[in-house]
Amino acid sequence: MTILPYSDEYFMREALKEAHKALEKEEVPVGAVVVCNQRIIGRGHNLTETLHDVTAHAEMQAFTAASGFLGGKYLDECTLYVTVEPCLMCAGAAAWAQMGRIVYGASDEKKGYSLLQKPVLHPKTVVVSGILENECSVLMKDFFRKLR
């Protein structure tokens, strides 16, 4: 299967690379990239154990990097690619950043933002789910299976 450059699949594969970095550090394997004008401007993977910081989620790391790159807090012309559906905290941060688009792989049936019945994201944010869902999901399931 050929993946077109600059497609959702292409950038999700970049997020998966970040998830594998988290896995190497024995972190929950979630990865994220922020893309603006077809260019990755922020990367992140879970660092909650490494940094002893419950807020050090992949999305938060990527938001910080992207905001630093742009020199501003608003990411309204950007897309967040993340391997797992953002939690409520990360969705809230995406709302404050006015993220233009969010693309995620696997749903999070326990802590995903969509479990909340009220809108969390900025009203203009476009959400796409299920991109490379199987690969993203298997990575998480395998990680938690090994913990048990």
N, C-alpha and C positions, 0 to 999 in steps of 0.2 A: 504494500500500500504506500503510495507516494503522498507525502504531506506537503501541501503548498506552503511556501514561505509566507509568513505574516497572516496565517489563518488562525482561527481559534485553537485548532489542534496543535499547531506549531508552538504557540505561546503556552498552552497547557503542558506540553512536553517540557518546556523550560521550567514551569512551576513544579513538575514532577522531579526534575533534577534537584531543585531546592528541597523537596520532600526527602529525597534520598540522602541529602546532606544532614538533615535532621535525624534520619534513621541511623546514620553512621555515628552520631553523637548520643544514641539511645534516647532521643527525643521522640515524641509523637510525630510521625512522619507526615507533616503538612508543609506544603511549600506554596509560595506566592510570588508573582511578578506583577509589577505595574507597568503598563505600556502606554506610551503617548506618541502619536504620529508614527506608528509601526516600529517604535524603538523602546527597548526595555530601559526604564529609568529608575527602577527600584526592584530589588530582590529581597526575599526573606524566607526564613524557615523557622520552625518552632525553636525557641531557645529558653523555654520556661524553666527547665531543669538546670541548664548551664548557668543561667543568670539568676536563678532563684527568684524569678519574677513572673507572677501569674499573668501579667499583661504582655509578655514577650512572645505573643503569637506571631505566626508567619506574616499575616496581613499587616500587623502593626509595624513589624520590621520593614516591610515593603513600603508602607505609607510614609514612614519616616525618611527612608532613602529617596523616595520619589519627591517628597516635599522639599527635601534638601537640594535635590537636583534642580527643581523648578524655582526654588527660592520663594515659595509660597505654600500656603496650607490647602488651597483648593485644587482638587484633582478632577474637575468637571469635564475635562477633555481627555480623560484617561480611562483605561480599562484595567480592572483588577482581575487577574487570573489566579485562582486558588484551587488546590486539589480537593478540598472539602468545603462544604457549605459554611460560610462564616457563622460564628457564634453571635450572640446578642451584642457582646462588647465590640467585636470587630465590625458588625453591621452598623452599630452606632457610630463608630469612628468613620466608617465609609460615608454615613449620612452627613456628619460634620464636615468631611472633606468634599462633599457634594460629588462623589464619585460618579462619573458619567455612565459607566457600565461595569457590571460584575459578571464574570463567567466562572462557574465552578464545576468541578467534576462530580464528586459523590455527595449525596445528601447526608446530613447529620441528623439522624432520627432521634437523638437524645438531647443535643444541645444546639442545633441549628436555629438561626434567627427566625426561620419560617414557622417554627412551632408557636410563636407569639401570634395571636390573632389580629393584632393591630399593626399597621404599617410602621416599619422601622427605618427603612431606607429613604433617601431623598426622593421626592416625588418624580423627579426626572430620570432617576437611575433605571437603566435597562438591565434586566437579569436574564442570563442564559444558563441553564443547568444541563448536566449530563454529558459534558464534553470529556471524552476519555473516561467515562464513569467507571467502567470495569477496572481499568488499571489503577485508578485512584482508590477505589473501594477495596480492591484486593490488598493493596499496600497497607491500608489501615487494619483490615481484618487479620492479616498475617501478623502484624505488629502486636495486636492485642491478644491473639491466640498464643503467641510465644510468652506473653506475660503470665498467662494462667497456668 
